[in-house]
Amino acid sequence: MVKQWRLYLIAVMTVVVFMSLLVTYDLQQKSSRTKSVVYAQGQSEVLVLQELNHRHSNRMGQDKQRERVIEQGPKNNELSTNSESIVTSENDRQPKLDTQQASQKEPVIAVLLSNENTVEQVPLEQYVLGVSLAELPGSFEYEAIKAQMMAIRTYIVRRILQAERSEEKQSYIVTDTTSDQVYLSIEEVKAYEADYPEPYEKFVKALEETKGKIISYENEPIDALFFSTSNGYTENSDAVWGQEVAYLRSVASPWDEALSPSYESEVSISFNELYERLNLKESRRNGSVNITKVERTESGRIESLTVNGASFTGKELREKLALSSTDMMWTIDKQQESVTFICYGYGHGVGLSQWGANGMAKAGYLAEDIITHYYTGVSIEQASL
């Protein structure tokens, strides 16, 4: 009997030991699996971070490469309407930019100061600063200022090339009016710096970051037209000057309406004043105004119309009546003998919209994005003169 009990105890102890071993093994396995999961999760996070770092490094490398490509590429008033100048013809295109090396000497710009009737000579970058300060409010976004500076610099580089090949030598290259680009003289820039030190520093920094950069199309500096405010779209060059230019095409500009103080304007003109400004014949001055045959461009601006039978383009009407834009509506009041025009936008509408550029900058776009949006198919290059 005792022997049987011993055998029974041995069997029970064997089972207990065996079960203990199983439990221990299971716990070890669970622990191992848990450690594996934790390790795998840790490895996953590490891999994600490595991937993000890898992508960031690649992006940084691409950005640096892009900067190198740009540097080594082909050399080359309300807010103002940047010269209502006529776009040059294909036969009058500018010389190719020198793709070999940049000039070490900064060109000197001769500016006719219209009020003083004197000529001020300044380095190119000083000229760009003077125009920028005259063109833009100090509150403008940094990237919009940079975009404007590239357009200003492109305009003057193009004028320099024109002057170099011109047979008629002038005592100045440009004026300080909207016939070219409005400009603050050296003394005016000093006064601006004293009165508005913070905006001034912002402009100087933008000047440094864009130094020498111009906008080109097929290795030529473009006619970098700009204006104050769009009506929601920029205008095709041929709708204003009759000549199609590949990089001056109509594009959407929805930012202007919410930002620009010049987006909408209203002006009333008496019948007699309208007759005088439009130089209507006596036979058309019949005590009334009848506007007919209205044709609009794809951007909504007036292409042509007739006033009391006389034909005008939208550009002619805007200039003769001193209206802010060719996108206009009107109300004819026969009792008051007046016409009230409501205009949308400010300026000729071709090229870069300054308030639109400011809106793009507010939305997070860079100067390069702004430039390539408003000028179709262009690139940014380093000027060479």
C-alpha positions as CSV (number, residue, x, y, z in Angstrom):
1,M,0.0,0.0,0.0
2,V,2.8,2.4,0.9
3,K,4.6,1.5,-2.3
4,Q,1.5,2.4,-4.3
5,W,1.2,5.8,-2.5
6,R,4.8,6.5,-3.3
7,L,4.3,5.7,-7.0
8,Y,1.2,8.0,-7.0
9,L,3.1,10.9,-5.4
10,I,5.9,10.5,-7.9
11,A,3.4,10.6,-10.7
12,V,1.7,13.7,-9.3
13,M,5.0,15.5,-8.8
14,T,6.1,14.5,-12.3
15,V,2.9,16.0,-13.7
16,V,3.3,19.2,-11.6
17,V,6.9,19.7,-12.7
18,F,5.9,19.0,-16.4
19,M,3.1,21.6,-16.2
20,S,5.4,24.1,-14.5
21,L,7.9,23.7,-17.4
22,L,5.1,24.2,-19.9
23,V,3.9,27.4,-18.2
24,T,7.4,28.7,-18.0
25,Y,8.1,28.0,-21.7
26,D,4.8,29.6,-22.7
27,L,5.6,32.7,-20.7
28,Q,9.0,32.9,-22.2
29,Q,7.5,32.5,-25.7
30,K,5.0,35.2,-24.9
31,S,7.7,37.4,-23.6
32,S,9.8,36.8,-26.6
33,R,6.9,37.5,-28.9
34,T,6.1,40.7,-27.0
35,K,9.7,41.8,-27.3
36,S,9.6,41.0,-31.0
37,V,6.5,43.1,-31.5
38,V,8.0,46.0,-29.5
39,Y,11.2,45.6,-31.5
40,A,9.3,45.5,-34.7
41,Q,7.3,48.6,-33.8
42,G,10.5,50.3,-32.9
43,Q,12.1,49.2,-36.1
44,S,9.1,50.4,-38.0
45,E,9.3,53.9,-36.5
46,V,13.0,53.9,-37.2
47,L,12.4,52.9,-40.8
48,V,9.7,55.6,-41.2
49,L,12.1,58.2,-39.7
50,Q,14.8,57.0,-42.0
51,E,12.5,57.2,-45.0
52,L,11.5,60.7,-44.0
53,N,15.1,61.7,-43.6
54,H,15.9,60.1,-46.9
55,R,13.2,62.0,-48.6
56,H,14.2,65.2,-46.9
57,S,17.8,64.7,-47.9
58,N,16.8,64.0,-51.5
59,R,14.6,67.1,-51.5
60,M,17.4,69.2,-50.1
61,G,19.7,67.8,-52.7
62,Q,17.3,68.5,-55.5
63,D,16.8,72.1,-54.2
64,K,20.5,72.6,-54.1
65,Q,20.9,71.1,-57.6
66,R,18.1,73.3,-58.8
67,E,19.9,76.3,-57.4
68,R,23.1,75.2,-59.1
69,V,21.2,74.8,-62.4
70,I,19.8,78.3,-62.1
71,E,23.2,79.7,-61.3
72,Q,24.9,77.9,-64.1
73,G,22.1,78.2,-66.6
74,P,22.0,80.5,-69.6
75,K,23.2,83.9,-68.5
76,N,21.4,86.3,-69.3
77,N,0.8,103.6,-57.7
78,E,-1.5,102.9,-56.8
79,L,0.8,100.1,-57.7
80,S,2.2,101.1,-61.0
81,T,1.2,99.7,-64.3
82,N,4.8,99.3,-65.4
83,S,5.0,101.1,-68.6
84,E,2.0,101.0,-70.9
85,S,4.7,100.3,-73.4
86,I,4.0,98.5,-76.7
87,V,5.4,95.0,-76.9
88,T,8.2,94.8,-79.4
89,S,7.7,92.9,-82.6
90,E,9.4,89.6,-83.5
91,N,11.7,91.5,-85.8
92,D,12.8,93.6,-82.8
93,R,13.6,90.8,-80.4
94,Q,16.5,91.2,-78.0
95,P,20.0,89.7,-78.5
96,K,20.6,86.2,-77.1
97,L,21.9,86.2,-73.5
98,D,25.5,85.4,-73.1
99,T,25.7,81.8,-71.8
100,Q,29.4,81.8,-71.1
101,Q,30.1,83.9,-68.1
102,A,28.6,86.6,-65.9
103,S,30.1,90.1,-66.0
104,Q,32.0,91.0,-62.9
105,K,31.1,94.7,-63.2
106,E,27.6,95.8,-62.3
107,P,26.0,98.0,-65.0
108,V,25.3,101.6,-64.2
109,I,21.7,102.8,-65.0
110,A,21.1,106.4,-66.0
111,V,17.7,107.6,-64.8
112,L,16.1,110.9,-65.8
113,L,14.6,112.4,-62.7
114,S,11.6,114.2,-64.2
115,N,10.9,116.7,-61.4
116,E,14.5,117.8,-61.2
117,N,15.2,117.4,-64.9
118,T,18.6,115.8,-64.0
119,V,20.1,112.4,-64.7
120,E,21.0,110.1,-61.8
121,Q,23.5,107.3,-62.4
122,V,23.1,104.3,-60.1
123,P,24.3,100.7,-60.1
124,L,21.8,98.2,-61.4
125,E,20.9,96.7,-58.0
126,Q,20.4,100.1,-56.5
127,Y,18.0,100.9,-59.3
128,V,16.1,97.7,-58.7
129,L,15.8,98.7,-55.0
130,G,14.6,102.2,-55.9
131,V,11.9,101.0,-58.2
132,S,10.8,98.3,-55.7
133,L,10.3,100.8,-52.9
134,A,8.4,103.1,-55.3
135,E,6.2,100.2,-56.6
136,L,5.2,98.3,-53.5
137,P,3.8,99.0,-50.0
138,G,6.1,98.0,-47.2
139,S,3.5,95.6,-45.9
140,F,3.8,93.4,-49.0
141,E,4.7,89.7,-48.5
142,Y,8.4,88.9,-48.8
143,E,8.0,86.4,-51.7
144,A,5.9,88.9,-53.6
145,I,8.6,91.5,-53.2
146,K,11.2,89.1,-54.6
147,A,9.0,88.3,-57.6
148,Q,8.6,92.0,-58.3
149,M,12.3,92.6,-58.0
150,M,13.0,89.9,-60.7
151,A,10.4,91.6,-63.0
152,I,12.0,95.0,-62.4
153,R,15.5,93.7,-63.0
154,T,14.4,91.9,-66.2
155,Y,12.8,95.1,-67.5
156,I,15.9,97.2,-67.1
157,V,18.3,94.5,-68.4
158,R,16.1,94.4,-71.5
159,R,16.3,98.2,-71.8
160,I,20.1,98.1,-71.5
161,L,20.4,95.6,-74.3
162,Q,18.1,97.8,-76.4
163,A,20.3,100.9,-75.6
164,E,23.5,99.0,-76.5
165,R,22.3,98.2,-80.0
166,S,20.5,101.6,-80.6
167,E,22.1,104.0,-83.1
168,E,20.4,106.9,-81.3
169,K,22.4,107.7,-78.2
170,Q,20.5,109.2,-75.3
171,S,21.7,110.9,-72.2
172,Y,19.6,108.6,-70.1
173,I,18.2,105.0,-70.4
174,V,15.0,105.3,-68.5
175,T,12.8,107.9,-66.7
176,D,11.4,107.7,-63.2
177,T,7.8,107.7,-64.4
178,T,5.3,105.1,-65.5
179,S,6.6,105.6,-69.0
180,D,9.3,103.2,-67.8
181,Q,9.3,102.3,-64.1
182,V,8.5,104.6,-61.1
183,Y,11.7,105.1,-59.1
184,L,12.9,106.5,-55.8
185,S,16.2,108.4,-56.1
186,I,19.1,107.7,-53.8
187,E,18.1,110.6,-51.5
188,E,14.5,109.3,-51.4
189,V,15.7,105.8,-50.6
190,K,17.7,107.2,-47.7
191,A,14.6,109.0,-46.4
192,Y,12.6,105.8,-46.7
193,E,15.2,103.9,-44.7
194,A,15.1,106.5,-42.0
195,D,11.3,106.6,-41.8
196,Y,10.5,102.9,-42.3
197,P,13.6,100.9,-41.2
198,E,11.8,97.5,-40.8
199,P,10.2,97.4,-44.3
200,Y,13.5,98.8,-45.7
201,E,15.4,95.9,-44.3
202,K,12.9,93.4,-45.8
203,F,13.4,95.0,-49.2
204,V,17.2,94.9,-48.9
205,K,17.2,91.2,-47.9
206,A,14.9,90.4,-50.8
207,L,17.3,92.3,-53.1
208,E,20.2,90.2,-51.9
209,E,18.3,86.9,-52.4
210,T,17.4,87.8,-55.9
211,K,20.6,89.6,-56.9
212,G,21.2,89.2,-60.7
213,K,18.2,87.1,-61.3
214,I,16.0,87.8,-64.3
215,I,13.2,86.2,-66.2
216,S,13.9,84.7,-69.6
217,Y,12.1,83.1,-72.4
218,E,14.2,81.2,-75.0
219,N,17.3,82.6,-73.4
220,E,16.1,86.2,-73.8
221,P,15.0,88.6,-71.1
222,I,11.3,89.0,-71.4
223,D,9.2,92.2,-71.6
224,A,8.4,91.9,-67.9
225,L,5.1,93.8,-67.9
226,F,3.3,94.2,-64.6
227,F,0.3,96.1,-63.3
228,S,-1.6,96.7,-60.0
229,T,-4.7,94.6,-59.9
230,S,-6.5,92.1,-62.1
231,N,-10.2,91.6,-62.5
232,G,-9.7,87.9,-61.7
233,Y,-7.7,87.2,-64.8
234,T,-4.7,88.7,-66.5
235,E,-5.0,89.7,-70.2
236,N,-3.4,88.4,-73.4
237,S,-0.9,90.8,-74.9
238,D,-2.6,90.8,-78.2
239,A,-5.9,92.0,-76.7
240,V,-4.1,95.2,-75.6
241,W,-1.4,95.8,-78.1
242,G,-2.4,93.6,-81.0
243,Q,0.6,91.3,-80.8
244,E,0.6,87.8,-79.4
245,V,3.6,87.1,-77.1
246,A,4.0,83.6,-75.9
247,Y,4.8,84.4,-72.3
248,L,2.1,87.1,-71.9
249,R,-1.0,85.0,-71.8
250,S,-4.2,85.3,-69.8
251,V,-4.1,83.4,-66.5
252,A,-6.4,83.2,-63.5
253,S,-5.7,85.7,-60.6
254,P,-8.4,85.2,-58.0
255,W,-6.4,86.7,-55.1
256,D,-6.8,90.4,-56.1
257,E,-10.5,90.9,-55.2
258,A,-10.0,90.2,-51.5
259,L,-6.8,92.1,-51.1
260,S,-6.5,95.1,-53.5
261,P,-7.9,98.4,-52.5
262,S,-8.1,99.2,-56.2
263,Y,-10.1,96.1,-57.2
264,E,-13.3,98.1,-57.8
265,S,-13.7,101.8,-58.7
266,E,-16.5,104.1,-59.8
267,V,-16.4,107.3,-61.7
268,S,-19.2,109.5,-63.2
269,I,-18.6,111.6,-66.3
270,S,-21.0,114.2,-67.8
271,F,-22.2,113.8,-71.4
272,N,-20.3,116.9,-72.4
273,E,-17.1,115.9,-70.7
274,L,-17.3,112.5,-72.3
275,Y,-17.8,114.1,-75.7
276,E,-14.7,116.2,-75.2
277,R,-12.5,113.4,-73.9
278,L,-13.5,111.1,-76.8
279,N,-13.2,113.9,-79.3
280,L,-16.6,113.1,-80.8
281,K,-17.7,115.0,-83.9
282,E,-20.3,117.6,-83.5
283,S,-22.8,115.4,-85.3
284,R,-22.4,112.8,-82.5
285,R,-22.9,115.2,-79.7
286,N,-26.7,114.9,-79.6
287,G,-27.4,115.4,-75.9
288,S,-27.3,111.6,-75.1
289,V,-24.9,108.7,-74.9
290,N,-25.5,105.4,-76.6
291,I,-22.9,102.6,-76.1
292,T,-23.3,99.7,-78.5
293,K,-21.5,96.9,-80.3
294,V,-19.7,95.8,-77.1
295,E,-17.1,93.1,-77.6
296,R,-15.2,91.6,-74.7
297,T,-12.0,89.5,-74.5
298,E,-11.9,86.1,-72.8
299,S,-10.8,87.8,-69.6
300,G,-14.0,89.9,-69.5
301,R,-12.4,93.2,-70.5
302,I,-13.7,95.4,-73.2
303,E,-12.1,94.7,-76.6
304,S,-14.1,97.2,-78.6
305,L,-17.4,99.2,-78.6
306,T,-19.0,102.2,-80.2
307,V,-20.1,105.4,-78.4
308,N,-22.7,107.4,-80.4
309,G,-21.6,105.5,-83.5
310,A,-17.8,106.2,-83.0
311,S,-15.6,103.0,-82.6
312,F,-13.1,102.6,-79.8
313,T,-10.9,99.9,-78.4
314,G,-11.1,99.1,-74.7
315,K,-7.6,100.5,-74.3
316,E,-8.6,103.8,-76.0
317,L,-11.7,104.2,-73.9
318,R,-9.8,103.5,-70.7
319,E,-7.0,106.0,-71.5
320,K,-9.3,108.8,-72.8
321,L,-11.7,108.6,-69.9
322,A,-8.9,107.9,-67.3
323,L,-10.6,104.7,-66.1
324,S,-8.8,102.2,-63.9
325,S,-9.5,99.1,-66.1
326,T,-11.1,97.9,-69.3
327,D,-13.3,95.6,-67.4
328,M,-16.2,97.9,-66.9
329,M,-20.0,98.3,-66.6
330,W,-21.9,101.5,-66.9
331,T,-25.1,103.3,-66.1
332,I,-26.4,106.1,-68.4
333,D,-28.5,108.7,-66.5
334,K,-30.4,110.7,-69.0
335,Q,-31.9,113.0,-66.4
336,Q,-28.5,113.9,-64.9
337,E,-26.8,113.7,-68.3
338,S,-24.0,111.6,-67.0
339,V,-22.5,108.1,-67.4
340,T,-21.3,106.2,-64.3
341,F,-18.6,103.6,-65.0
342,I,-17.8,100.8,-62.5
343,C,-14.4,99.2,-63.2
344,Y,-12.8,96.0,-61.9
345,G,-9.1,95.8,-61.6
346,Y,-6.4,98.5,-62.1
347,G,-4.0,98.7,-65.0
348,H,-3.5,97.2,-68.4
349,G,-3.9,93.7,-67.1
350,V,-0.9,92.2,-68.9
351,G,1.8,90.2,-67.1
352,L,2.3,90.1,-63.4
353,S,-0.5,91.3,-61.1
354,Q,1.1,92.9,-58.1
355,W,-1.8,92.3,-55.7
356,G,-2.3,88.9,-57.2
357,A,1.4,88.1,-56.5
358,N,0.9,89.3,-52.9
359,G,-2.1,87.0,-52.6
360,M,-0.1,84.1,-53.9
361,A,2.7,84.8,-51.4
362,K,0.1,84.9,-48.6
363,A,-1.1,81.5,-49.7
364,G,2.5,80.1,-49.3
365,Y,3.7,80.3,-52.9
366,L,7.4,81.2,-53.5
367,A,8.6,84.0,-55.8
368,E,9.5,81.4,-58.5
369,D,6.0,80.1,-58.4
370,I,4.6,83.6,-58.8
371,I,6.8,84.3,-61.7
372,T,6.1,81.1,-63.6
373,H,2.3,81.5,-63.0
374,Y,2.0,85.0,-64.4
375,Y,4.6,84.6,-67.2
376,T,3.9,81.5,-69.2
377,G,6.7,79.1,-70.0
378,V,9.5,81.3,-68.6
379,S,12.6,80.4,-66.6
380,I,14.7,82.3,-64.0
381,E,18.3,82.9,-65.0
382,Q,21.4,84.8,-63.8
383,A,21.8,88.0,-65.9
384,S,25.0,88.7,-67.8
385,L,25.8,92.1,-69.2
